[in-house]
Amino acid sequence: MDSKKILVGWASRDITPDKPTTLVGQFNTRISEFVKDPVTATALALEAAGGDQAIIVSLDAVWIKDDIRDACRKRLSELIPDFDPLKLLISVTHTHTAPSQASSFFTYPELDDPDIMKPAEYSALLTAKLIEICVEAWKNRKSGAIAWGYGQAVVGFNRRTTYFDGSARMYGSANVPEFSHIEGYEDQSADMLFTYNDKHELTGMIINLACPSQVTEGASFVSADFWHETREEIRGRHGRGLFILPQCSAAGDLSPHMPGGHLLHRREQIRMFKLKGLLESESADANQFNLAQRKAIAYRIAAAVDEVLPLASSDIRDTVPFEHAVSTLQLPRRKITDDEAEFCSGQMRHHQEELTRCDQDPKSAAYSGNYTKAGYFAFAVKRYNEQASNPVLPMESHVIRLGDVAFATNRFELYLDFGIRIKARSKAVQTFVIQLAGEGSYLPTQRAIEAKSYGAGAPDNLVGPEGGQVLVEEQLKTINGLFSE
């Protein structure tokens, strides 16, 4: 594949709502009480001279709805007609303290309060902001250069605790005699791509990590989670004007919390956080501990950048191969068994009955939790009833070759094993797997399904291990085709 000169353009926007909003990421409704730090969206526009193009967007959100992406594409076709709107890809960091977007399978009760921003209202605001940054990034395209590098930063841990009876539990306790082991692997890779202007001055970077941004996942404030502290730390070291575009690699069974019900190594961490000045006291509460953990993660990621950036900057490329392939994969849906359907029906009825017994305030944890869970199980029953006539799930897939780097997207909270399979067999020097380029749903391994627990149950999975392997094989076929010479 021929190398070409690359045009590079960046843009970013604050996408924080200007009034309280519902937050997404837990079953019960949470109303934002304040803004701890802004949620942002960042866009990188790339175009090869006489060749391919892409606009890569990342935002602080739990997922991105397809209809928001499609609305952006429609408007971009009008505003920047020289850009192919199908070459727009959007992914998220999976922070659990971002405003709610409307969802097809995770619905909260409607709130009749004009002072609280509704999901549909925020979706409209978000769509407008995303269109703005895409247009701005595209118009900011200038002759540039790129470099890439690999480092490591300890951020994500497997969160599925396994017991001697073969069962598993997300965030299950390890401090019990029944504890056997942590279920799966961890990937501490920090894949980075750096952009420069024509004078080889650093302008921005992509950082790809196998970990969702959810340290303070149950809080009632708006926040980008650890990516806020990370952006601040890196900019403090390398320039306030830097654009930083985070990506979450395959990490459906990972989180930034230590495994074993948050208990493993907790005492050691608390002591070290105090010695680092991140905690005032070793008797700190959970909120103080989590905020300290966010800063500690930021230091680790920034340290990885400090290690990799000088090395990558010694090999800046002014011309590179660039190709962007977009396809629709037909993934077999996870089949829901009769027993699973019966269980989901029972849970649906249980939560519907609980709705009639609890406080009828839709803002209350009891009402909103039962409402959301009733809908969650009802959606699984609906899928069971339709699965014979609707056996596949179409999934948009982006595969990009940029120099020696490959990017490959999926819409899921993809369990790590699938991402490792792609990375292990990819012909690219570095492979950036990007999950949650869509509305999510877990895609688990077979061992997770057998061990059960949240994240591997019938309501949690639109696609199962069989479909996950189809995704792996199809994306590898495309990646390796782009690196065939």
Stockholm file with secondary structure:
# STOCKHOLM 1.0

chainA/1-485         MDSKKILVGWASRDITPDKPTTLVGQFNTRISEFVKDPVTATALALEAAGGDQAIIVSLDAVWIKDDIRDACRKRLSELIPDFDPLKLLISVTHTHTAPSQASSFFTYPELDDPDIMKPAEYSALLTAKLIEICVEAWKNRKSGAIAWGYGQAVVGFNRRTTYFDGSARMYGSANVPEFSHIEGYEDQSADMLFTYNDKHELTGMIINLACPSQVTEGASFVSADFWHETREEIRGRHGRGLFILPQCSAAGDLSPHMPGGHLLHRREQIRMFKLKGLLESESADANQFNLAQRKAIAYRIAAAVDEVLPLASSDIRDTVPFEHAVSTLQLPRRKITDDEAEFCSGQMRHHQEELTRCDQDPKSAAYSGNYTKAGYFAFAVKRYNEQASNPVLPMESHVIRLGDVAFATNRFELYLDFGIRIKARSKAVQTFVIQLAGEGSYLPTQRAIEAKSYGAGAPDNLVGPEGGQVLVEEQLKTINGLFSE
#=GR chainA/1-485 SS CCCEEEEEEEEEEECCCSSCBEEESSSSCEECCEESSCCEEEEEEEEETTSCEEEEEEESSSCCCHHHHHHHHHHHHHHCTTSCGGGEEEEECCCSSEECCCCSSSCCCCCCCTTSBCHHHHHHHHHHHHHHHHHHHHHTCEEEEEEEEEEECCCCEECEEEETTSCEEETCCSSSTTEEEECSCCCCEEEEEEEEETTCCEEEEEEEESSCSCTTTTCSEECCTHHHHHHHHHHHHHCTTCEEEEEECSCTTEESSCTTTTTTTHHHHHHHHHHTTSCSCTTCCHHHHHHHHHHHHHHHHHHHHHHHHHHHGGGCBSEECEEEEEEEEEEEBCCCCHHHHHHHHHHHHHHHHHHHHSCCCTTSHHHHHHHHHHHHHHHHHHHHHHTTTCCEEEEEEEEEEETTEEEEECSSEECHHHHHHHHHHCSSSEEEEECCSSSCCEECCHHHHHHCSTTSSGGGCSBCHHHHHHHHHHHHHHHHHHTCC
#=GC SS_cons         CCCEEEEEEEEEEECCCSSCBEEESSSSCEECCEESSCCEEEEEEEEETTSCEEEEEEESSSCCCHHHHHHHHHHHHHHCTTSCGGGEEEEECCCSSEECCCCSSSCCCCCCCTTSBCHHHHHHHHHHHHHHHHHHHHHTCEEEEEEEEEEECCCCEECEEEETTSCEEETCCSSSTTEEEECSCCCCEEEEEEEEETTCCEEEEEEEESSCSCTTTTCSEECCTHHHHHHHHHHHHHCTTCEEEEEECSCTTEESSCTTTTTTTHHHHHHHHHHTTSCSCTTCCHHHHHHHHHHHHHHHHHHHHHHHHHHHGGGCBSEECEEEEEEEEEEEBCCCCHHHHHHHHHHHHHHHHHHHHSCCCTTSHHHHHHHHHHHHHHHHHHHHHHTTTCCEEEEEEEEEEETTEEEEECSSEECHHHHHHHHHHCSSSEEEEECCSSSCCEECCHHHHHHCSTTSSGGGCSBCHHHHHHHHHHHHHHHHHHTCC
//
